[in-house]
Amino acid sequence: MSGAFDVTVFGSANLDVVVRAERHPAPGETVLGRQLAEHPGGKGLNQAVAASRSGARVAFVGALGADPAGAGLAEVLAAEGIDHRHVATSDVPTGRAIIVVDDRGENTIVVVPGANGTVEPPAALPAAKVVLAQLEVPLPAVAGALREARAAGALTVLNPAPAAALPDEILAWCDIVVPNEHEVALLGGAEHLLARGARAVIVTLGGRGAEVVTPDGTTRIDPHPVTPVDTTGAGDAFCGSLCARLAAGDELLAAARWAAVAGALATTAAGAVPAQPTAAAIEAAQARSSTAAQPSS
């Protein structure tokens, strides 16, 4: 379908409170943090920025609180060139995510939905080639967005994070489901998702790349080698950049390879939104990998 946008992202926006510590505490244990920072985040906002930086015209649909955090996130959307006319203003405070990052770059996250929990099923979505949703807003709202997108002829992509029980009708409205390896296990496996209605499943595997699973079989996507600093937002980089390339007309495997590089690059800087790579950075990284893979003469 053609529309005003390449990608419409329906989802969450948070203010991320990031603590860096040597390691994650065990239950009942206190660990001293070394650094505290605040960054724009939320899976929806992260993915919208990722899609925009990969060259897509992006609209974002969600909810922000009428508070300084909400005003700040609206400014981020505007600065990234993302249309946010369909973002509702809620009496509930803007969502927060409390993130602890250890010295290996691994993170644990606790999300307080706030205004994200007030998002309602859309009467209409900004017209786009691809519609991307996640599960940090209420499930009925996600179902409504996917149903509306499918009715409008858009390609539909669902990032089922955090993992939750999914009705068959939601999967039937999904062209592509993009879980990580933990989420896909909780959802019964890629083949199970296909059997329930999804048309393709892309499983992100962190530093081991990704797998594209369709009724025709499974294709492995090699990882792009990096030294991770902070893995927060890497999966969102994958999802957003994947949708940007699908909207640009890439085949699924080509889009997944681009997304794998984007996800890897997102781990090389701190924060979720600040670490989202540009199209130029992804292209340069792909070129370096291609050159390195060529045999010497």
Secondary structure in CASP SS format (residue, H / E / C, confidence):
PFRMAT SS
TARGET T0000
AUTHOR 0000-0000-0000
METHOD secondary structure of the structure
MODEL  1
M C 1.00
S C 1.00
G C 1.00
A C 1.00
F E 1.00
D E 1.00
V E 1.00
T E 1.00
V E 1.00
F E 1.00
G C 1.00
S C 1.00
A C 1.00
N E 1.00
L E 1.00
D E 1.00
V E 1.00
V E 1.00
V E 1.00
R E 1.00
A E 1.00
E C 1.00
R C 1.00
H C 1.00
P C 1.00
A C 1.00
P C 1.00
G C 1.00
E C 1.00
T C 1.00
V C 1.00
L C 1.00
G E 1.00
R E 1.00
Q E 1.00
L E 1.00
A E 1.00
E E 1.00
H E 1.00
P E 1.00
G E 1.00
G C 1.00
K H 1.00
G H 1.00
L H 1.00
N H 1.00
Q H 1.00
A H 1.00
V H 1.00
A H 1.00
A H 1.00
S H 1.00
R H 1.00
S C 1.00
G C 1.00
A C 1.00
R C 1.00
V E 1.00
A E 1.00
F E 1.00
V E 1.00
G E 1.00
A E 1.00
L E 1.00
G E 1.00
A C 1.00
D C 1.00
P H 1.00
A H 1.00
G H 1.00
A H 1.00
G H 1.00
L H 1.00
A H 1.00
E H 1.00
V H 1.00
L H 1.00
A H 1.00
A H 1.00
E C 1.00
G C 1.00
I C 1.00
D E 1.00
H E 1.00
R E 1.00
H E 1.00
V E 1.00
A E 1.00
T E 1.00
S E 1.00
D C 1.00
V C 1.00
P C 1.00
T C 1.00
G E 1.00
R E 1.00
A E 1.00
I E 1.00
I E 1.00
V E 1.00
V E 1.00
D C 1.00
D C 1.00
R C 1.00
G C 1.00
E C 1.00
N E 1.00
T E 1.00
I E 1.00
V E 1.00
V E 1.00
V E 1.00
P C 1.00
G H 1.00
A H 1.00
N H 1.00
G H 1.00
T H 1.00
V C 1.00
E C 1.00
P C 1.00
P C 1.00
A C 1.00
A C 1.00
L C 1.00
P C 1.00
A C 1.00
A E 1.00
K E 1.00
V E 1.00
V E 1.00
L E 1.00
A E 1.00
Q C 1.00
L C 1.00
E C 1.00
V C 1.00
P C 1.00
L H 1.00
P H 1.00
A H 1.00
V H 1.00
A H 1.00
G H 1.00
A H 1.00
L H 1.00
R H 1.00
E H 1.00
A H 1.00
R H 1.00
A H 1.00
A C 1.00
G C 1.00
A C 1.00
L E 1.00
T E 1.00
V E 1.00
L E 1.00
N C 1.00
P C 1.00
A C 1.00
P C 1.00
A C 1.00
A C 1.00
A C 1.00
L C 1.00
P C 1.00
D H 1.00
E H 1.00
I H 1.00
L H 1.00
A H 1.00
W C 1.00
C C 1.00
D C 1.00
I E 1.00
V E 1.00
V C 1.00
P C 1.00
N E 1.00
E H 1.00
H H 1.00
E H 1.00
V H 1.00
A H 1.00
L H 1.00
L C 1.00
G C 1.00
G C 1.00
A H 1.00
E H 1.00
H H 1.00
L H 1.00
L H 1.00
A H 1.00
R C 1.00
G C 1.00
A C 1.00
R C 1.00
A E 1.00
V E 1.00
I E 1.00
V E 1.00
T E 1.00
L C 1.00
G H 1.00
G H 1.00
R H 1.00
G C 1.00
A E 1.00
E E 1.00
V E 1.00
V E 1.00
T E 1.00
P C 1.00
D C 1.00
G E 1.00
T E 1.00
T E 1.00
R E 1.00
I E 1.00
D C 1.00
P C 1.00
H C 1.00
P C 1.00
V C 1.00
T C 1.00
P C 1.00
V C 1.00
D C 1.00
T C 1.00
T C 1.00
G C 1.00
A H 1.00
G H 1.00
D H 1.00
A H 1.00
F H 1.00
C H 1.00
G H 1.00
S H 1.00
L H 1.00
C H 1.00
A H 1.00
R H 1.00
L H 1.00
A H 1.00
A C 1.00
G C 1.00
D C 1.00
E C 1.00
L H 1.00
L H 1.00
A H 1.00
A H 1.00
A H 1.00
R H 1.00
W H 1.00
A H 1.00
A H 1.00
V H 1.00
A H 1.00
G H 1.00
A H 1.00
L H 1.00
A H 1.00
T H 1.00
T H 1.00
A C 1.00
A C 1.00
G C 1.00
A C 1.00
V C 1.00
P C 1.00
A C 1.00
Q C 1.00
P C 1.00
T C 1.00
A H 1.00
A H 1.00
A H 1.00
I H 1.00
E H 1.00
A H 1.00
A H 1.00
Q H 1.00
A H 1.00
R H 1.00
S H 1.00
S H 1.00
T H 1.00
A H 1.00
A H 1.00
Q C 1.00
P C 1.00
S C 1.00
S C 1.00
END
